[in-house]
Amino acid sequence: MTAGFLTSDNLVDWDFHPLKDVPIYDYAPDVRVIGEYIYFSASSKSKNCSFFRTKDPIQEEFEEIPGDFPFWDPNLFVDDDGRIYFYWGCSNLTPIYGVELNPEDMKPIGMPVELIFGKPAVHGYERNGEHHVFGRTPEQIEEMVQAYAESGSVPEEKLKLLRIALGSDPYIEGAWMDKYNGKYYLQYASPATEVNVYSDGVYVSDKPLGPFALARNNPYSYKPGGFIPGAGHGSTLEDKLGNRWHAASMRVSVNHPFERRMGLWPAGFDQDGELFCNQRYGDWPMKIEQAAMNPWSNPEWMLLSYGKPARASSYEAGKEASKATDESIQSWWKAVSNQPGEWLEVDLNHVCDVHAVQINFADDQLNLTIPEGVTPMENGELRKTKRYIDGRKHVTRWLLEGSVDGTDYFVIEDKSGADSDLPHDLVVKEAGVTARFVRCTVKELPYHQNACISGLRVFGIGEGKQPDKITGVQTKLLSELDLSVSWASVNAVGYNVLWGFAPDKLYHSYMVLGKSQVDIGALIKGQSLYVRVDAFNEKGITEGDVYRVIE
C-alpha cells in the first residue's frame, strides 16, 4: 500500500520507485522473475485477478495478462524446466492451493490442488491468539453468532461459517515457494497477522504440487518477543553473493489490526536441508557485508537504552517519556504539541561507547482529512475499509545530539533539513561516540502531527563485564504443545531462550526482558526438544548450556 517499491544494490541503501499500471489497492502483491520479465500479481476475492509483467519496472509500463479466477495471497514459482506453478490461499476455512499455469497465457493447467491445511492440535505454533492464547471463549463466539442471526433471516449454513470465522482456527496464508537441492519448500504463514506469534512454517516435497510433508524445523520464522514481534507472510531469497534472507511482516496493530512493518533476517538451509532463519536479535542493528556471511553471527553492538530514565519537553498523560525505553513498539512518548522543538532524552546512566541510535516514530490515531477531489478506494473484502494512498511529499526532520554530562551537547546527526520520510531511522557511527545522554529534537513530521516516539533505542558498548552464565534452568511441559522455561536471574539486560528439535539445531528464539521465565506455545506434538538460555547485557552475550526436554 505504498504505490511503489524499493530497490537496492547492497541491502543497505534503498531507492523508492512508483508503481505504474498495476492494481496498487489490491492486497498482498507478489513478484517473481521469470525469464526476462518480472511478474506482478495481487489479491482480490471479488474479481478475477490479472497478472502483470514488464522487463523494466522502473522505466517501462506493465503489460496485463487477464486472469481467470479470484485469488488471495498469490505466489508464482518457475521451476528449473521452465514450468510455472502458482500458489495462493488466505483463510481459516480453506487451505493453501497450488496449480500449474500455462506460460503463454497464465491460464491454469488442470484443477487446483489442496496442499496445506492448518493442524493446530498438532502444530502448537498454528494456534491463534496472543502468545497462542485465543481471546474469545466458545460462549462469547456463540453470543456474537446469535446476535448476527437476530439481525434478519440468516441461513444456518452461513451461521456455521460465521462460527468458524470468529473461532480460534488459524489463518493459513501467505504462500511462498523455493527450490533447493531438488526439494520444493512450500512456506506459509499462520495463525493471524495481528498477534505476536505470527510466523512462517514450511512443508517439503519432491514435486511442486506435492504431496508435502512438514519439515522438522518449524516454524522456521518466528519472533514472539523483543521491541517488535511477528515474522510471518514472508519470502525467502538469495542475494547476488549467495547469502539467503527472509523478509516478513512484523506486528504493530495499534491504530489498525493490520498495522505492520517489514523485517529482514539472515536465513539459509543447513547441511540436512532444514530451512532456518536467525531472529535471535532480530530487531537490533545488523551488519551486512558485501561478501558471503555467517547467518548466525551475533550483533557487535548491544542494547543500551532498555529501561533507562528518560525525560521530555512535554508529554501527554499515559504517554510519558519512559514509554520510549520500554522496548515495545505498541507504546510511545507523545508530546503535548505539534510545534517544532519538542524533544525526548534518554539517560544511559553512565558514559557509553555509542555506535547506533534507532529513532522509531509512531502514529497516534491520526484523524486525517482526505484531500479535496480524491475519492477513497472502496474495498469491502477486508473489514469494509476505504483506502487512500497519499502520494504527496512528506518529510520527517529531527536533530540528534549527545552529551557526556547533560550540559554540553554535540551533534550526532542533523536531519533538520532532510528530504526523506523515514518513520524508523537508524544512525550508525562505526567509530563510536562517547555519550551518556542522547536527545532527539523533533523539527517536522508528516501531517504536522505531535511528536510520538515508540523507541529511542541506543546500541553500543557499556560498562562492566559480560553476564554470568545462566544456571538454575527449569523446564516444565504444560501440555504436548506448551513449555514453561525458568532460570536464575543474572546481571543481564535480557535473555534469549533458544529451542529446537536437536541440540545443534536451536533455530527458534524468544527474547525475554524484565523477567526470568517464559512460556513457549510453539511446540510440535511428539517432536524431540532441546533448550538453551543465553544472557545478554550492555557488554556482550553469554551462552548457556543445552538441556534436553523431550528425547
Number of C-alpha atoms within 10 A of each C-alpha: 14 13 16 13 14 10 13 10 11 13 12 10 9 12 9 13 15 12 16 15 11 19 18 17 20 16 16 17 17 19 17 15 15 17 10 10 15 16 22 24 29 24 24 23 14 12 12 13 22 21 20 22 23 18 17 12 18 15 10 12 16 21 15 16 17 14 18 14 14 15 22 24 23 28 24 24 22 21 13 9 6 11 13 20 22 22 27 25 26 22 21 21 15 15 19 26 22 25 21 23 19 12 14 7 11 18 16 19 12 9 10 16 16 17 20 25 17 22 14 20 13 16 21 22 29 31 28 24 21 16 18 21 12 14 11 12 11 12 9 13 18 16 12 14 18 13 11 14 15 9 8 8 8 11 9 10 8 11 16 11 13 16 16 14 16 16 19 24 22 24 26 28 32 27 30 25 22 17 18 10 7 10 14 21 26 26 27 28 27 30 30 27 27 20 25 26 31 34 31 32 26 27 22 24 18 14 13 25 20 17 14 18 15 16 18 18 22 26 32 25 32 27 28 25 24 22 21 21 28 29 34 34 27 23 21 20 16 12 13 12 12 12 18 20 19 24 20 23 22 29 26 24 17 17 13 10 12 16 14 19 16 13 20 22 21 23 24 21 13 10 7 6 15 17 26 25 27 25 28 24 21 23 16 20 21 16 13 12 13 13 10 13 15 12 17 13 11 15 17 16 22 25 25 26 26 25 18 14 16 22 17 19 14 18 20 12 10 12 19 19 29 25 22 33 26 22 22 18 23 17 23 28 29 31 25 16 16 18 15 16 16 23 24 28 23 26 21 20 13 13 18 22 20 26 21 24 25 17 22 19 23 23 17 16 10 10 8 8 7 12 10 6 6 9 11 13 12 12 15 11 10 10 7 9 11 13 13 14 13 13 10 5 9 16 19 22 21 23 18 23 19 24 20 18 12 14 8 9 16 12 12 20 16 14 15 16 13 13 12 12 14 16 16 15 13 15 15 16 15 10 8 14 18 14 22 20 23 27 23 23 21 25 21 24 22 14 13 15 19 22 29 27 29 27 29 28 23 27 23 25 21 23 12 11 11 17 21 18 19 21 14 9 18 13 18 12 14 12 12 16 21 18 18 15 18 18 17 13 18 17 16 22 22 23 28 23 22 20 25 22 23 19 17 10 16 20 24 25 26 23 23 18 20 13 13 16 19 17 16 22 22 25 24 23 15 12 14 16 20 19 24 21 26 21 25 22 24 25 21 22 22 17 16 19 13 18 16 16 16 13 10
